[in-house]
Amino acid sequence: MADLRKLPNLAALRAFDAAARRGCFSRAAEEVHVTPGAISHQVRALEEDLGLQLFHRHGKRISITETGERFAATIRKALGEIAQAADHLRSLTRQQRLVISATPSFASRWLAPRLWKFIDAHPEIEVVLQSGSHLADLRLDGVDIGIRFGRGQYAGVVTEKLSDDYYYPVAAPGYRGKQNKKLARPADLVHCTLLRMDTRESWQPWLTLAGLDLPEPRGTLVVEDSSLTLRHAVEGKGVALSRHTIAWQEIASGTLVRLFDVAQLCEEAHYLVHLPEGLEKPGVAAFRKWIVEEMRQFQAQSEWPGTVQKTSTRKK
């Protein structure tokens, strides 16, 4: 490691860098906000310290030497890195905006109703919640934190598992199916309209787990929006297969009930992701701490499933 005690005077290095880039002491002086004489004196002192000539003098004109050119490139790179590091540290203290990206279903049905708690605790932070089905590029899209539902294999980010999730059927409390028969056991679903949230969603893994030899429901309404699907279930139009985190809002309010004691562990899980340097930002660190605790409380208070668990083949 180099002996930092032998480091040349930093003011002289900055004067030299400016003169090397500008090719003139007077223009370097304008940039550094000193007199041309001060620039000349600092460069001369640097040359004496190094024991070699950095510029050829031709009256008031100067031209950099070959050695000076190589030294200037090194100094320019080092000063640039120092400036970049200093700007990063300044950004940490002035960072008051937190951009969060989440899937539409999780954002609207789990995160948004709870986010006011974080905002109340951190009024100095402006929170921007973005939702979309595409996978946000945190660096390119200017996103500080991503909440993703998948398998946790995300390149270029720090990934932390927040929670598993479970699938189970839900319906309106008074739903009776096509033959006006109370739903007492999974086999009673044969008389029901089974609602689907997406063309990629399948009832089959849950039906198999429940011991039912039933075909995949066909010809039913497919709504590619979890909120609309659950609304149809609330209105008594059928039985929806939903995730616990998505349906719990209606279950807690009594507008939907969970059917049967069969819950299927999702193959995917909820993950918190951020850039490697993300936790250096106070807002990111504070949100991470908050959502981990909020998810823990949710699991403790929401009759977290787990009586029957099985990995699914379901895709998001």
C-alpha positions in Angstrom: 0.0 0.0 0.0 1.3 3.5 -0.9 2.4 5.7 1.9 -0.2 8.5 2.0 2.2 10.7 3.8 4.0 11.1 0.5 0.8 12.2 -1.3 1.4 15.5 -3.1 -0.4 18.7 -2.1 -4.1 18.2 -3.2 -4.5 21.8 -4.2 -1.5 21.4 -6.5 -2.9 18.2 -8.0 -6.2 20.0 -8.7 -4.4 22.9 -10.3 -2.3 20.5 -12.4 -5.4 18.6 -13.5 -7.2 21.8 -14.6 -4.1 23.1 -16.5 -3.6 19.7 -18.2 -7.3 19.7 -19.4 -7.5 23.4 -20.3 -4.0 23.7 -21.8 -3.6 27.1 -20.3 -2.9 28.5 -16.8 -5.4 31.3 -17.2 -8.3 29.1 -18.2 -7.4 26.7 -15.4 -7.4 29.6 -13.0 -11.0 30.5 -14.0 -12.1 26.9 -13.3 -10.4 26.7 -9.9 -11.3 30.3 -9.0 -7.7 31.5 -8.3 -5.3 33.7 -10.2 -3.1 32.4 -13.1 -0.1 33.1 -10.9 -1.4 30.8 -8.2 -1.9 28.0 -10.7 1.6 28.5 -12.1 3.0 28.5 -8.6 1.2 25.3 -7.5 2.2 23.5 -10.7 5.9 24.6 -10.2 5.7 23.3 -6.6 4.3 20.0 -7.8 7.1 19.6 -10.4 9.7 20.3 -7.7 8.1 17.8 -5.4 8.1 15.1 -8.1 11.5 16.1 -9.4 10.5 16.3 -13.1 8.9 18.7 -15.6 5.2 18.4 -16.3 4.9 21.3 -18.8 7.0 23.0 -21.4 6.8 26.8 -21.0 6.9 28.9 -24.1 6.4 32.4 -22.6 2.7 32.5 -21.6 2.0 29.4 -23.6 2.4 25.9 -22.1 2.4 22.3 -23.5 2.2 19.2 -21.4 5.1 16.7 -21.5 4.6 13.1 -22.2 5.3 12.2 -18.6 2.8 14.9 -17.6 0.2 13.5 -19.9 0.4 10.0 -18.3 0.4 11.6 -14.8 -2.7 13.7 -15.7 -4.7 10.6 -16.8 -4.0 9.0 -13.4 -4.9 12.1 -11.5 -8.0 12.7 -13.5 -9.2 9.1 -12.7 -8.5 9.4 -9.0 -10.1 12.8 -8.6 -13.2 11.5 -10.5 -13.5 8.6 -8.2 -13.2 10.9 -5.1 -15.9 13.2 -6.6 -18.2 10.3 -7.3 -17.8 8.9 -3.8 -18.4 12.3 -2.2 -21.6 12.8 -4.4 -22.9 9.4 -3.3 -22.4 10.3 0.4 -24.2 13.6 -0.1 -27.1 11.8 -1.8 -27.5 9.7 1.4 -28.2 12.7 3.5 -30.6 14.4 1.0 -32.4 11.2 0.0 -36.1 11.8 0.9 -37.8 9.9 -1.9 -38.4 6.1 -1.7 -39.6 4.4 -4.8 -41.2 0.9 -4.3 -42.2 -1.5 -7.0 -44.6 -4.4 -6.4 -46.9 -6.6 -8.3 -50.4 -5.1 -8.8 -52.1 -7.7 -6.6 -49.7 -7.4 -3.7 -49.5 -3.6 -4.0 -53.2 -3.0 -3.9 -54.4 -5.7 -1.6 -51.6 -6.1 1.0 -49.1 -3.2 0.8 -51.1 -0.1 0.1 -53.6 -0.6 3.0 -50.6 -0.9 5.4 -48.2 1.7 3.9 -49.7 4.6 5.9 -48.1 3.1 9.0 -44.6 3.5 7.5 -45.5 7.0 6.2 -46.7 8.1 9.6 -43.5 6.8 11.2 -41.3 8.5 8.6 -43.0 11.8 7.5 -39.7 13.0 6.1 -39.8 10.3 3.3 -41.9 10.8 0.2 -43.0 7.3 -0.8 -43.8 6.4 -4.4 -45.6 3.1 -4.9 -45.4 1.7 -8.5 -47.2 -1.5 -9.6 -46.9 -3.4 -12.8 -46.7 -6.9 -14.1 -43.3 -6.4 -15.7 -40.1 -7.0 -13.6 -38.7 -3.6 -12.9 -35.0 -3.0 -13.4 -34.1 -1.2 -10.2 -31.1 0.7 -11.5 -32.5 1.7 -14.8 -36.0 2.5 -13.6 -34.9 4.4 -10.5 -36.5 1.9 -8.1 -35.2 1.7 -4.5 -37.1 -1.5 -3.4 -38.8 -4.2 -5.3 -41.4 -6.6 -3.8 -41.5 -9.7 -6.1 -43.5 -12.9 -6.2 -41.3 -15.6 -7.7 -38.5 -18.1 -7.0 -36.0 -15.6 -5.7 -33.5 -15.9 -8.5 -32.9 -12.3 -9.4 -29.5 -11.1 -10.8 -27.8 -7.9 -9.8 -29.8 -7.3 -6.6 -29.8 -8.3 -2.9 -32.7 -10.7 -2.4 -34.4 -11.5 1.0 -37.3 -13.8 1.4 -40.3 -12.1 3.0 -42.9 -14.8 3.2 -44.4 -17.9 1.7 -48.0 -17.9 0.5 -50.8 -20.4 0.2 -53.6 -21.1 -2.2 -57.1 -22.0 -1.0 -60.7 -21.5 -2.3 -62.8 -18.6 -1.1 -66.5 -17.7 -1.6 -69.2 -15.4 -0.3 -70.6 -16.6 3.1 -74.0 -17.5 1.6 -72.8 -19.1 -1.6 -74.5 -22.5 -2.2 -73.5 -23.5 -5.7 -75.7 -24.5 -8.6 -77.8 -27.0 -6.6 -78.2 -24.6 -3.6 -76.2 -27.0 -1.5 -74.1 -25.9 1.4 -70.3 -26.4 0.7 -69.3 -28.8 3.5 -66.5 -30.7 1.8 -64.2 -30.3 -1.2 -66.3 -32.7 -3.3 -69.2 -30.2 -3.2 -67.2 -28.0 -5.6 -68.4 -30.2 -8.4 -71.7 -28.2 -8.2 -69.9 -24.8 -8.2 -68.7 -22.3 -10.7 -64.9 -22.1 -10.3 -63.5 -18.7 -11.0 -60.0 -18.3 -12.4 -57.7 -15.2 -12.1 -55.6 -15.8 -15.1 -55.4 -18.2 -18.1 -52.1 -19.5 -16.6 -53.8 -20.3 -13.3 -54.9 -23.8 -12.7 -57.2 -25.3 -10.1 -55.7 -28.8 -10.8 -52.9 -28.9 -8.2 -55.3 -27.8 -5.4 -58.0 -30.3 -6.5 -55.4 -33.1 -6.5 -54.2 -32.0 -3.0 -57.8 -32.1 -1.8 -58.2 -35.6 -3.1 -60.6 -34.7 -5.9 -60.6 -36.4 -9.3 -62.1 -33.5 -11.1 -61.0 -32.0 -14.5 -59.7 -28.5 -14.8 -62.7 -26.1 -15.0 -63.3 -24.9 -18.5 -65.7 -22.4 -20.0 -65.8 -20.2 -16.9 -65.0 -16.5 -16.8 -61.3 -15.6 -16.6 -60.5 -12.3 -15.1 -56.8 -11.3 -15.2 -57.2 -9.1 -12.1 -57.3 -10.5 -8.6 -59.4 -7.7 -7.2 -62.1 -8.2 -9.9 -62.0 -12.0 -9.4 -62.5 -11.6 -5.7 -65.3 -9.1 -6.3 -67.1 -11.7 -8.4 -66.7 -14.1 -5.5 -68.1 -11.6 -3.1 -71.1 -11.1 -5.3 -71.8 -14.8 -5.2 -70.8 -15.6 -8.8 -68.6 -18.5 -7.9 -65.7 -19.9 -5.9 -62.2 -18.3 -6.4 -58.9 -20.0 -5.8 -56.8 -17.2 -4.2 -53.6 -16.6 -2.3 -53.9 -15.9 1.4 -52.2 -12.5 1.2 -54.5 -11.4 -1.5 -57.8 -12.7 -0.1 -57.3 -11.9 3.6 -58.7 -8.4 3.4 -62.2 -9.8 2.4 -61.9 -12.7 4.9 -61.2 -10.3 7.7 -64.2 -8.1 6.8 -66.5 -11.1 6.5 -67.3 -10.6 2.8 -65.5 -13.9 1.9 -64.9 -17.1 3.8 -62.1 -19.6 3.4 -63.5 -23.0 2.3 -62.3 -26.3 3.8 -59.1 -27.0 5.6 -56.8 -27.5 2.6 -54.2 -25.0 1.9 -51.6 -25.4 -0.8 -48.1 -24.0 -0.3 -47.1 -21.9 -3.3 -44.0 -22.7 -5.2 -43.3 -19.0 -5.5 -42.8 -16.7 -2.5 -42.6 -13.0 -1.7 -39.2 -11.5 -1.9 -37.7 -8.1 -1.0 -35.0 -6.9 -3.4 -32.7 -3.9 -3.5 -29.4 -2.8 -5.1 -26.2 -3.9 -3.3 -25.7 -0.4 -2.0 -29.4 0.1 -1.2 -29.2 -0.3 2.6 -26.9 2.7 2.7 -29.9 4.8 2.1 -31.8 5.5 5.4 -35.2 5.2 3.7 -34.4 1.7 2.3 -33.1 0.5 5.6 -36.1 1.8 7.4 -38.6 0.3 5.0 -36.9 -3.1 5.1 -37.1 -3.1 8.9 -40.7 -2.1 8.8 -42.0 -4.5 6.2 -40.3 -7.5 7.8 -42.0 -6.7 11.1 -45.3 -6.0 9.3 -45.3 -9.3 7.6 -44.4 -11.1 10.8 -47.4 -9.4 12.5 -49.7 -10.3 9.6 -48.8 -14.0 9.8 -49.4 -14.0 13.5 -52.8 -12.3 13.3 -54.3 -13.7 10.1 -54.8 -17.4 10.8 -51.7 -18.2 8.7 -52.4 -21.4 6.7 -50.3 -24.5 7.1 -52.5 -27.5 7.9 -51.7 -29.0 4.5 -48.7 -27.9 2.5 -47.6 -28.9 -0.9 -45.4 -27.3 -3.5 -47.4 -26.3 -6.5 -46.5 -26.1 -10.2 -48.3 -22.8 -10.5 -46.7 -19.8 -12.4 -47.2 -16.1 -11.7 
